[in-house]
Amino acid sequence: MTVRRILFFCMGNICRSPTAEGVMRARLTATGLDVEVDSAGTHGWHAGEPPDGRSQAHALRRGYDLGALRARQLEAADFDHFDLVLAMDDDNLIQARRLCPPARRERLKLLMDYAPGTGSRIVPDPYYGGEADFERVLDLVEAACDGLLASLSPAPRTRPA
């Protein structure tokens, strides 16, 4: 499957998924790959709000500007529009499966599937945590986005002998 559109999602779309969107946008810009990226939340509590200030501050220290992003709720139409719909954790994956049409379930995965060497299956929610929790999110998201990017990049061509 050719991936041209990726959606990252978490619970409220103010910490983890906008961080993933910002990191992936930067990675795609650096490589020149033309892939649409967005983020959403399984719940609409923060719709229209910018990412959490702590997420923005930690991301900015690493060169990712999340300031223009705004939270939105995951919709059934997202499964038709996006080629990959990537959850931050199992609870949100379960929520999304309830919304996802059965014919589109192959598009629904965990983001951390792209970073098996990290020792984490999920990106933990830093909302009630401290500085180290936000840094851990960035570490995991960067590793997963690198793995995701590698899966999108065309295989190197070899010259015939």
MODELLER restraints for C-alpha pairs under 7 A, 6 or more apart:
rsr = mdl.restraints
at = mdl.atoms
rsr.add(forms.Gaussian(group=physical.xy_distance, feature=features.Distance(at['CA:3:A'], at['CA:83:A']), mean=5.53, stdev=0.5))
rsr.add(forms.Gaussian(group=physical.xy_distance, feature=features.Distance(at['CA:3:A'], at['CA:152:A']), mean=6.90, stdev=0.5))
rsr.add(forms.Gaussian(group=physical.xy_distance, feature=features.Distance(at['CA:4:A'], at['CA:35:A']), mean=4.64, stdev=0.5))
rsr.add(forms.Gaussian(group=physical.xy_distance, feature=features.Distance(at['CA:4:A'], at['CA:36:A']), mean=6.10, stdev=0.5))
rsr.add(forms.Gaussian(group=physical.xy_distance, feature=features.Distance(at['CA:4:A'], at['CA:83:A']), mean=6.60, stdev=0.5))
rsr.add(forms.Gaussian(group=physical.xy_distance, feature=features.Distance(at['CA:5:A'], at['CA:35:A']), mean=5.53, stdev=0.5))
rsr.add(forms.Gaussian(group=physical.xy_distance, feature=features.Distance(at['CA:5:A'], at['CA:36:A']), mean=4.53, stdev=0.5))
rsr.add(forms.Gaussian(group=physical.xy_distance, feature=features.Distance(at['CA:5:A'], at['CA:37:A']), mean=5.92, stdev=0.5))
rsr.add(forms.Gaussian(group=physical.xy_distance, feature=features.Distance(at['CA:5:A'], at['CA:82:A']), mean=4.82, stdev=0.5))
rsr.add(forms.Gaussian(group=physical.xy_distance, feature=features.Distance(at['CA:5:A'], at['CA:83:A']), mean=5.34, stdev=0.5))
rsr.add(forms.Gaussian(group=physical.xy_distance, feature=features.Distance(at['CA:5:A'], at['CA:84:A']), mean=6.70, stdev=0.5))
rsr.add(forms.Gaussian(group=physical.xy_distance, feature=features.Distance(at['CA:6:A'], at['CA:36:A']), mean=6.20, stdev=0.5))
rsr.add(forms.Gaussian(group=physical.xy_distance, feature=features.Distance(at['CA:6:A'], at['CA:37:A']), mean=4.94, stdev=0.5))
rsr.add(forms.Gaussian(group=physical.xy_distance, feature=features.Distance(at['CA:6:A'], at['CA:38:A']), mean=6.48, stdev=0.5))
rsr.add(forms.Gaussian(group=physical.xy_distance, feature=features.Distance(at['CA:6:A'], at['CA:82:A']), mean=5.49, stdev=0.5))
rsr.add(forms.Gaussian(group=physical.xy_distance, feature=features.Distance(at['CA:6:A'], at['CA:83:A']), mean=6.00, stdev=0.5))
rsr.add(forms.Gaussian(group=physical.xy_distance, feature=features.Distance(at['CA:6:A'], at['CA:84:A']), mean=4.86, stdev=0.5))
rsr.add(forms.Gaussian(group=physical.xy_distance, feature=features.Distance(at['CA:6:A'], at['CA:85:A']), mean=6.02, stdev=0.5))
rsr.add(forms.Gaussian(group=physical.xy_distance, feature=features.Distance(at['CA:7:A'], at['CA:37:A']), mean=5.86, stdev=0.5))
rsr.add(forms.Gaussian(group=physical.xy_distance, feature=features.Distance(at['CA:7:A'], at['CA:38:A']), mean=4.88, stdev=0.5))
rsr.add(forms.Gaussian(group=physical.xy_distance, feature=features.Distance(at['CA:7:A'], at['CA:39:A']), mean=5.19, stdev=0.5))
rsr.add(forms.Gaussian(group=physical.xy_distance, feature=features.Distance(at['CA:7:A'], at['CA:82:A']), mean=6.28, stdev=0.5))
rsr.add(forms.Gaussian(group=physical.xy_distance, feature=features.Distance(at['CA:7:A'], at['CA:84:A']), mean=6.22, stdev=0.5))
rsr.add(forms.Gaussian(group=physical.xy_distance, feature=features.Distance(at['CA:7:A'], at['CA:85:A']), mean=4.75, stdev=0.5))
rsr.add(forms.Gaussian(group=physical.xy_distance, feature=features.Distance(at['CA:7:A'], at['CA:86:A']), mean=6.10, stdev=0.5))
rsr.add(forms.Gaussian(group=physical.xy_distance, feature=features.Distance(at['CA:8:A'], at['CA:17:A']), mean=5.26, stdev=0.5))
rsr.add(forms.Gaussian(group=physical.xy_distance, feature=features.Distance(at['CA:8:A'], at['CA:20:A']), mean=6.66, stdev=0.5))
rsr.add(forms.Gaussian(group=physical.xy_distance, feature=features.Distance(at['CA:8:A'], at['CA:21:A']), mean=6.59, stdev=0.5))
rsr.add(forms.Gaussian(group=physical.xy_distance, feature=features.Distance(at['CA:8:A'], at['CA:38:A']), mean=6.40, stdev=0.5))
rsr.add(forms.Gaussian(group=physical.xy_distance, feature=features.Distance(at['CA:8:A'], at['CA:39:A']), mean=4.58, stdev=0.5))
rsr.add(forms.Gaussian(group=physical.xy_distance, feature=features.Distance(at['CA:8:A'], at['CA:40:A']), mean=6.45, stdev=0.5))
rsr.add(forms.Gaussian(group=physical.xy_distance, feature=features.Distance(at['CA:8:A'], at['CA:85:A']), mean=5.93, stdev=0.5))
rsr.add(forms.Gaussian(group=physical.xy_distance, feature=features.Distance(at['CA:8:A'], at['CA:86:A']), mean=4.75, stdev=0.5))
rsr.add(forms.Gaussian(group=physical.xy_distance, feature=features.Distance(at['CA:8:A'], at['CA:87:A']), mean=6.09, stdev=0.5))
rsr.add(forms.Gaussian(group=physical.xy_distance, feature=features.Distance(at['CA:9:A'], at['CA:17:A']), mean=4.94, stdev=0.5))
rsr.add(forms.Gaussian(group=physical.xy_distance, feature=features.Distance(at['CA:9:A'], at['CA:39:A']), mean=5.41, stdev=0.5))
rsr.add(forms.Gaussian(group=physical.xy_distance, feature=features.Distance(at['CA:9:A'], at['CA:40:A']), mean=4.76, stdev=0.5))
rsr.add(forms.Gaussian(group=physical.xy_distance, feature=features.Distance(at['CA:9:A'], at['CA:41:A']), mean=5.19, stdev=0.5))
rsr.add(forms.Gaussian(group=physical.xy_distance, feature=features.Distance(at['CA:9:A'], at['CA:86:A']), mean=6.12, stdev=0.5))
rsr.add(forms.Gaussian(group=physical.xy_distance, feature=features.Distance(at['CA:9:A'], at['CA:87:A']), mean=5.09, stdev=0.5))
rsr.add(forms.Gaussian(group=physical.xy_distance, feature=features.Distance(at['CA:9:A'], at['CA:88:A']), mean=6.32, stdev=0.5))
rsr.add(forms.Gaussian(group=physical.xy_distance, feature=features.Distance(at['CA:10:A'], at['CA:16:A']), mean=6.35, stdev=0.5))
rsr.add(forms.Gaussian(group=physical.xy_distance, feature=features.Distance(at['CA:10:A'], at['CA:17:A']), mean=5.50, stdev=0.5))
rsr.add(forms.Gaussian(group=physical.xy_distance, feature=features.Distance(at['CA:10:A'], at['CA:40:A']), mean=6.78, stdev=0.5))
rsr.add(forms.Gaussian(group=physical.xy_distance, feature=features.Distance(at['CA:10:A'], at['CA:41:A']), mean=4.94, stdev=0.5))
rsr.add(forms.Gaussian(group=physical.xy_distance, feature=features.Distance(at['CA:10:A'], at['CA:42:A']), mean=6.32, stdev=0.5))
rsr.add(forms.Gaussian(group=physical.xy_distance, feature=features.Distance(at['CA:10:A'], at['CA:87:A']), mean=6.00, stdev=0.5))
rsr.add(forms.Gaussian(group=physical.xy_distance, feature=features.Distance(at['CA:10:A'], at['CA:88:A']), mean=5.39, stdev=0.5))
rsr.add(forms.Gaussian(group=physical.xy_distance, feature=features.Distance(at['CA:10:A'], at['CA:92:A']), mean=6.06, stdev=0.5))
rsr.add(forms.Gaussian(group=physical.xy_distance, feature=features.Distance(at['CA:11:A'], at['CA:41:A']), mean=4.69, stdev=0.5))
rsr.add(forms.Gaussian(group=physical.xy_distance, feature=features.Distance(at['CA:11:A'], at['CA:42:A']), mean=4.94, stdev=0.5))
rsr.add(forms.Gaussian(group=physical.xy_distance, feature=features.Distance(at['CA:11:A'], at['CA:43:A']), mean=5.69, stdev=0.5))
rsr.add(forms.Gaussian(group=physical.xy_distance, feature=features.Distance(at['CA:11:A'], at['CA:92:A']), mean=6.28, stdev=0.5))
rsr.add(forms.Gaussian(group=physical.xy_distance, feature=features.Distance(at['CA:12:A'], at['CA:41:A']), mean=4.57, stdev=0.5))
rsr.add(forms.Gaussian(group=physical.xy_distance, feature=features.Distance(at['CA:12:A'], at['CA:42:A']), mean=6.52, stdev=0.5))
rsr.add(forms.Gaussian(group=physical.xy_distance, feature=features.Distance(at['CA:12:A'], at['CA:43:A']), mean=5.50, stdev=0.5))
rsr.add(forms.Gaussian(group=physical.xy_distance, feature=features.Distance(at['CA:12:A'], at['CA:44:A']), mean=6.47, stdev=0.5))
rsr.add(forms.Gaussian(group=physical.xy_distance, feature=features.Distance(at['CA:12:A'], at['CA:45:A']), mean=6.38, stdev=0.5))
rsr.add(forms.Gaussian(group=physical.xy_distance, feature=features.Distance(at['CA:12:A'], at['CA:46:A']), mean=6.13, stdev=0.5))
rsr.add(forms.Gaussian(group=physical.xy_distance, feature=features.Distance(at['CA:13:A'], at['CA:39:A']), mean=6.78, stdev=0.5))
rsr.add(forms.Gaussian(group=physical.xy_distance, feature=features.Distance(at['CA:13:A'], at['CA:40:A']), mean=5.13, stdev=0.5))
rsr.add(forms.Gaussian(group=physical.xy_distance, feature=features.Distance(at['CA:13:A'], at['CA:41:A']), mean=4.37, stdev=0.5))
rsr.add(forms.Gaussian(group=physical.xy_distance, feature=features.Distance(at['CA:13:A'], at['CA:71:A']), mean=5.16, stdev=0.5))
rsr.add(forms.Gaussian(group=physical.xy_distance, feature=features.Distance(at['CA:13:A'], at['CA:72:A']), mean=6.71, stdev=0.5))
rsr.add(forms.Gaussian(group=physical.xy_distance, feature=features.Distance(at['CA:14:A'], at['CA:50:A']), mean=6.77, stdev=0.5))
rsr.add(forms.Gaussian(group=physical.xy_distance, feature=features.Distance(at['CA:14:A'], at['CA:51:A']), mean=4.09, stdev=0.5))
rsr.add(forms.Gaussian(group=physical.xy_distance, feature=features.Distance(at['CA:14:A'], at['CA:52:A']), mean=5.22, stdev=0.5))
rsr.add(forms.Gaussian(group=physical.xy_distance, feature=features.Distance(at['CA:14:A'], at['CA:71:A']), mean=6.21, stdev=0.5))
rsr.add(forms.Gaussian(group=physical.xy_distance, feature=features.Distance(at['CA:15:A'], at['CA:51:A']), mean=6.00, stdev=0.5))
rsr.add(forms.Gaussian(group=physical.xy_distance, feature=features.Distance(at['CA:15:A'], at['CA:52:A']), mean=5.83, stdev=0.5))
rsr.add(forms.Gaussian(group=physical.xy_distance, feature=features.Distance(at['CA:15:A'], at['CA:55:A']), mean=5.58, stdev=0.5))
rsr.add(forms.Gaussian(group=physical.xy_distance, feature=features.Distance(at['CA:16:A'], at['CA:125:A']), mean=6.84, stdev=0.5))
rsr.add(forms.Gaussian(group=physical.xy_distance, feature=features.Distance(at['CA:16:A'], at['CA:137:A']), mean=6.86, stdev=0.5))
rsr.add(forms.Gaussian(group=physical.xy_distance, feature=features.Distance(at['CA:17:A'], at['CA:39:A']), mean=5.56, stdev=0.5))
rsr.add(forms.Gaussian(group=physical.xy_distance, feature=features.Distance(at['CA:17:A'], at['CA:40:A']), mean=6.77, stdev=0.5))
rsr.add(forms.Gaussian(group=physical.xy_distance, feature=features.Distance(at['CA:18:A'], at['CA:39:A']), mean=5.81, stdev=0.5))
rsr.add(forms.Gaussian(group=physical.xy_distance, feature=features.Distance(at['CA:18:A'], at['CA:51:A']), mean=6.61, stdev=0.5))
rsr.add(forms.Gaussian(group=physical.xy_distance, feature=features.Distance(at['CA:18:A'], at['CA:66:A']), mean=6.95, stdev=0.5))
rsr.add(forms.Gaussian(group=physical.xy_distance, feature=features.Distance(at['CA:19:A'], at['CA:55:A']), mean=6.98, stdev=0.5))
rsr.add(forms.Gaussian(group=physical.xy_distance, feature=features.Distance(at['CA:19:A'], at['CA:59:A']), mean=6.99, stdev=0.5))
rsr.add(forms.Gaussian(group=physical.xy_distance, feature=features.Distance(at['CA:20:A'], at['CA:141:A']), mean=5.78, stdev=0.5))
rsr.add(forms.Gaussian(group=physical.xy_distance, feature=features.Distance(at['CA:21:A'], at['CA:37:A']), mean=6.23, stdev=0.5))
rsr.add(forms.Gaussian(group=physical.xy_distance, feature=features.Distance(at['CA:21:A'], at['CA:38:A']), mean=5.91, stdev=0.5))
rsr.add(forms.Gaussian(group=physical.xy_distance, feature=features.Distance(at['CA:21:A'], at['CA:39:A']), mean=6.04, stdev=0.5))
rsr.add(forms.Gaussian(group=physical.xy_distance, feature=features.Distance(at['CA:22:A'], at['CA:64:A']), mean=5.92, stdev=0.5))
rsr.add(forms.Gaussian(group=physical.xy_distance, feature=features.Distance(at['CA:22:A'], at['CA:65:A']), mean=6.78, stdev=0.5))
rsr.add(forms.Gaussian(group=physical.xy_distance, feature=features.Distance(at['CA:22:A'], at['CA:66:A']), mean=5.93, stdev=0.5))
rsr.add(forms.Gaussian(group=physical.xy_distance, feature=features.Distance(at['CA:23:A'], at['CA:64:A']), mean=6.34, stdev=0.5))
rsr.add(forms.Gaussian(group=physical.xy_distance, feature=features.Distance(at['CA:23:A'], at['CA:142:A']), mean=6.56, stdev=0.5))
rsr.add(forms.Gaussian(group=physical.xy_distance, feature=features.Distance(at['CA:24:A'], at['CA:145:A']), mean=5.82, stdev=0.5))
rsr.add(forms.Gaussian(group=physical.xy_distance, feature=features.Distance(at['CA:25:A'], at['CA:37:A']), mean=6.73, stdev=0.5))
rsr.add(forms.Gaussian(group=physical.xy_distance, feature=features.Distance(at['CA:40:A'], at['CA:71:A']), mean=6.23, stdev=0.5))
rsr.add(forms.Gaussian(group=physical.xy_distance, feature=features.Distance(at['CA:40:A'], at['CA:72:A']), mean=5.08, stdev=0.5))
rsr.add(forms.Gaussian(group=physical.xy_distance, feature=features.Distance(at['CA:40:A'], at['CA:73:A']), mean=5.22, stdev=0.5))
rsr.add(forms.Gaussian(group=physical.xy_distance, feature=features.Distance(at['CA:40:A'], at['CA:74:A']), mean=5.18, stdev=0.5))
rsr.add(forms.Gaussian(group=physical.xy_distance, feature=features.Distance(at['CA:41:A'], at['CA:72:A']), mean=6.18, stdev=0.5))
rsr.add(forms.Gaussian(group=physical.xy_distance, feature=features.Distance(at['CA:41:A'], at['CA:73:A']), mean=4.77, stdev=0.5))
rsr.add(forms.Gaussian(group=physical.xy_distance, feature=features.Distance(at['CA:41:A'], at['CA:74:A']), mean=5.40, stdev=0.5))
rsr.add(forms.Gaussian(group=physical.xy_distance, feature=features.Distance(at['CA:42:A'], at['CA:73:A']), mean=5.76, stdev=0.5))
rsr.add(forms.Gaussian(group=physical.xy_distance, feature=features.Distance(at['CA:42:A'], at['CA:74:A']), mean=5.30, stdev=0.5))
rsr.add(forms.Gaussian(group=physical.xy_distance, feature=features.Distance(at['CA:42:A'], at['CA:92:A']), mean=6.56, stdev=0.5))
rsr.add(forms.Gaussian(group=physical.xy_distance, feature=features.Distance(at['CA:42:A'], at['CA:95:A']), mean=6.77, stdev=0.5))
rsr.add(forms.Gaussian(group=physical.xy_distance, feature=features.Distance(at['CA:42:A'], at['CA:96:A']), mean=6.83, stdev=0.5))
rsr.add(forms.Gaussian(group=physical.xy_distance, feature=features.Distance(at['CA:43:A'], at['CA:73:A']), mean=5.76, stdev=0.5))
rsr.add(forms.Gaussian(group=physical.xy_distance, feature=features.Distance(at['CA:44:A'], at['CA:72:A']), mean=6.29, stdev=0.5))
rsr.add(forms.Gaussian(group=physical.xy_distance, feature=features.Distance(at['CA:44:A'], at['CA:73:A']), mean=4.80, stdev=0.5))
rsr.add(forms.Gaussian(group=physical.xy_distance, feature=features.Distance(at['CA:46:A'], at['CA:71:A']), mean=5.95, stdev=0.5))
rsr.add(forms.Gaussian(group=physical.xy_distance, feature=features.Distance(at['CA:47:A'], at['CA:71:A']), mean=4.69, stdev=0.5))
rsr.add(forms.Gaussian(group=physical.xy_distance, feature=features.Distance(at['CA:47:A'], at['CA:72:A']), mean=4.54, stdev=0.5))
rsr.add(forms.Gaussian(group=physical.xy_distance, feature=features.Distance(at['CA:47:A'], at['CA:73:A']), mean=6.53, stdev=0.5))
rsr.add(forms.Gaussian(group=physical.xy_distance, feature=features.Distance(at['CA:48:A'], at['CA:70:A']), mean=5.14, stdev=0.5))
rsr.add(forms.Gaussian(group=physical.xy_distance, feature=features.Distance(at['CA:48:A'], at['CA:71:A']), mean=5.10, stdev=0.5))
rsr.add(forms.Gaussian(group=physical.xy_distance, feature=features.Distance(at['CA:48:A'], at['CA:72:A']), mean=6.26, stdev=0.5))
rsr.add(forms.Gaussian(group=physical.xy_distance, feature=features.Distance(at['CA:49:A'], at['CA:70:A']), mean=5.17, stdev=0.5))
rsr.add(forms.Gaussian(group=physical.xy_distance, feature=features.Distance(at['CA:49:A'], at['CA:71:A']), mean=5.38, stdev=0.5))
rsr.add(forms.Gaussian(group=physical.xy_distance, feature=features.Distance(at['CA:50:A'], at['CA:67:A']), mean=6.53, stdev=0.5))
rsr.add(forms.Gaussian(group=physical.xy_distance, feature=features.Distance(at['CA:50:A'], at['CA:69:A']), mean=5.73, stdev=0.5))
rsr.add(forms.Gaussian(group=physical.xy_distance, feature=features.Distance(at['CA:50:A'], at['CA:70:A']), mean=4.58, stdev=0.5))
rsr.add(forms.Gaussian(group=physical.xy_distance, feature=features.Distance(at['CA:50:A'], at['CA:71:A']), mean=6.23, stdev=0.5))
rsr.add(forms.Gaussian(group=physical.xy_distance, feature=features.Distance(at['CA:51:A'], at['CA:66:A']), mean=6.88, stdev=0.5))
rsr.add(forms.Gaussian(group=physical.xy_distance, feature=features.Distance(at['CA:51:A'], at['CA:69:A']), mean=6.76, stdev=0.5))
rsr.add(forms.Gaussian(group=physical.xy_distance, feature=features.Distance(at['CA:51:A'], at['CA:70:A']), mean=6.66, stdev=0.5))
rsr.add(forms.Gaussian(group=physical.xy_distance, feature=features.Distance(at['CA:51:A'], at['CA:71:A']), mean=7.00, stdev=0.5))
rsr.add(forms.Gaussian(group=physical.xy_distance, feature=features.Distance(at['CA:55:A'], at['CA:134:A']), mean=6.48, stdev=0.5))
rsr.add(forms.Gaussian(group=physical.xy_distance, feature=features.Distance(at['CA:56:A'], at['CA:65:A']), mean=6.90, stdev=0.5))
rsr.add(forms.Gaussian(group=physical.xy_distance, feature=features.Distance(at['CA:56:A'], at['CA:66:A']), mean=5.67, stdev=0.5))
rsr.add(forms.Gaussian(group=physical.xy_distance, feature=features.Distance(at['CA:56:A'], at['CA:67:A']), mean=6.76, stdev=0.5))
rsr.add(forms.Gaussian(group=physical.xy_distance, feature=features.Distance(at['CA:58:A'], at['CA:134:A']), mean=6.76, stdev=0.5))
rsr.add(forms.Gaussian(group=physical.xy_distance, feature=features.Distance(at['CA:58:A'], at['CA:135:A']), mean=6.79, stdev=0.5))
rsr.add(forms.Gaussian(group=physical.xy_distance, feature=features.Distance(at['CA:59:A'], at['CA:65:A']), mean=6.63, stdev=0.5))
rsr.add(forms.Gaussian(group=physical.xy_distance, feature=features.Distance(at['CA:76:A'], at['CA:99:A']), mean=5.73, stdev=0.5))
rsr.add(forms.Gaussian(group=physical.xy_distance, feature=features.Distance(at['CA:76:A'], at['CA:100:A']), mean=5.98, stdev=0.5))
rsr.add(forms.Gaussian(group=physical.xy_distance, feature=features.Distance(at['CA:79:A'], at['CA:100:A']), mean=6.31, stdev=0.5))
rsr.add(forms.Gaussian(group=physical.xy_distance, feature=features.Distance(at['CA:79:A'], at['CA:104:A']), mean=6.21, stdev=0.5))
rsr.add(forms.Gaussian(group=physical.xy_distance, feature=features.Distance(at['CA:83:A'], at['CA:107:A']), mean=5.90, stdev=0.5))
rsr.add(forms.Gaussian(group=physical.xy_distance, feature=features.Distance(at['CA:84:A'], at['CA:107:A']), mean=4.72, stdev=0.5))
rsr.add(forms.Gaussian(group=physical.xy_distance, feature=features.Distance(at['CA:84:A'], at['CA:108:A']), mean=6.23, stdev=0.5))
rsr.add(forms.Gaussian(group=physical.xy_distance, feature=features.Distance(at['CA:85:A'], at['CA:107:A']), mean=5.70, stdev=0.5))
rsr.add(forms.Gaussian(group=physical.xy_distance, feature=features.Distance(at['CA:85:A'], at['CA:108:A']), mean=4.84, stdev=0.5))
rsr.add(forms.Gaussian(group=physical.xy_distance, feature=features.Distance(at['CA:85:A'], at['CA:109:A']), mean=6.39, stdev=0.5))
rsr.add(forms.Gaussian(group=physical.xy_distance, feature=features.Distance(at['CA:86:A'], at['CA:108:A']), mean=5.95, stdev=0.5))
rsr.add(forms.Gaussian(group=physical.xy_distance, feature=features.Distance(at['CA:86:A'], at['CA:109:A']), mean=5.01, stdev=0.5))
rsr.add(forms.Gaussian(group=physical.xy_distance, feature=features.Distance(at['CA:86:A'], at['CA:110:A']), mean=5.14, stdev=0.5))
rsr.add(forms.Gaussian(group=physical.xy_distance, feature=features.Distance(at['CA:86:A'], at['CA:111:A']), mean=5.04, stdev=0.5))
rsr.add(forms.Gaussian(group=physical.xy_distance, feature=features.Distance(at['CA:87:A'], at['CA:93:A']), mean=5.48, stdev=0.5))
rsr.add(forms.Gaussian(group=physical.xy_distance, feature=features.Distance(at['CA:87:A'], at['CA:109:A']), mean=6.14, stdev=0.5))
rsr.add(forms.Gaussian(group=physical.xy_distance, feature=features.Distance(at['CA:87:A'], at['CA:110:A']), mean=4.66, stdev=0.5))
rsr.add(forms.Gaussian(group=physical.xy_distance, feature=features.Distance(at['CA:87:A'], at['CA:111:A']), mean=5.70, stdev=0.5))
rsr.add(forms.Gaussian(group=physical.xy_distance, feature=features.Distance(at['CA:88:A'], at['CA:110:A']), mean=6.02, stdev=0.5))
rsr.add(forms.Gaussian(group=physical.xy_distance, feature=features.Distance(at['CA:88:A'], at['CA:111:A']), mean=5.85, stdev=0.5))
rsr.add(forms.Gaussian(group=physical.xy_distance, feature=features.Distance(at['CA:88:A'], at['CA:122:A']), mean=5.70, stdev=0.5))
rsr.add(forms.Gaussian(group=physical.xy_distance, feature=features.Distance(at['CA:88:A'], at['CA:123:A']), mean=5.12, stdev=0.5))
rsr.add(forms.Gaussian(group=physical.xy_distance, feature=features.Distance(at['CA:89:A'], at['CA:110:A']), mean=6.61, stdev=0.5))
rsr.add(forms.Gaussian(group=physical.xy_distance, feature=features.Distance(at['CA:89:A'], at['CA:122:A']), mean=4.75, stdev=0.5))
rsr.add(forms.Gaussian(group=physical.xy_distance, feature=features.Distance(at['CA:89:A'], at['CA:123:A']), mean=6.06, stdev=0.5))
rsr.add(forms.Gaussian(group=physical.xy_distance, feature=features.Distance(at['CA:111:A'], at['CA:144:A']), mean=6.35, stdev=0.5))
rsr.add(forms.Gaussian(group=physical.xy_distance, feature=features.Distance(at['CA:112:A'], at['CA:121:A']), mean=5.47, stdev=0.5))
rsr.add(forms.Gaussian(group=physical.xy_distance, feature=features.Distance(at['CA:112:A'], at['CA:122:A']), mean=5.75, stdev=0.5))
rsr.add(forms.Gaussian(group=physical.xy_distance, feature=features.Distance(at['CA:112:A'], at['CA:144:A']), mean=5.60, stdev=0.5))
rsr.add(forms.Gaussian(group=physical.xy_distance, feature=features.Distance(at['CA:113:A'], at['CA:121:A']), mean=6.99, stdev=0.5))
rsr.add(forms.Gaussian(group=physical.xy_distance, feature=features.Distance(at['CA:114:A'], at['CA:144:A']), mean=4.97, stdev=0.5))
rsr.add(forms.Gaussian(group=physical.xy_distance, feature=features.Distance(at['CA:114:A'], at['CA:147:A']), mean=4.87, stdev=0.5))
rsr.add(forms.Gaussian(group=physical.xy_distance, feature=features.Distance(at['CA:114:A'], at['CA:148:A']), mean=5.43, stdev=0.5))
rsr.add(forms.Gaussian(group=physical.xy_distance, feature=features.Distance(at['CA:115:A'], at['CA:143:A']), mean=5.83, stdev=0.5))
rsr.add(forms.Gaussian(group=physical.xy_distance, feature=features.Distance(at['CA:115:A'], at['CA:144:A']), mean=4.56, stdev=0.5))
rsr.add(forms.Gaussian(group=physical.xy_distance, feature=features.Distance(at['CA:115:A'], at['CA:147:A']), mean=5.78, stdev=0.5))
rsr.add(forms.Gaussian(group=physical.xy_distance, feature=features.Distance(at['CA:123:A'], at['CA:137:A']), mean=6.10, stdev=0.5))
rsr.add(forms.Gaussian(group=physical.xy_distance, feature=features.Distance(at['CA:123:A'], at['CA:140:A']), mean=6.56, stdev=0.5))
rsr.add(forms.Gaussian(group=physical.xy_distance, feature=features.Distance(at['CA:124:A'], at['CA:137:A']), mean=6.88, stdev=0.5))
rsr.add(forms.Gaussian(group=physical.xy_distance, feature=features.Distance(at['CA:126:A'], at['CA:133:A']), mean=5.09, stdev=0.5))
rsr.add(forms.Gaussian(group=physical.xy_distance, feature=features.Distance(at['CA:126:A'], at['CA:134:A']), mean=5.59, stdev=0.5))
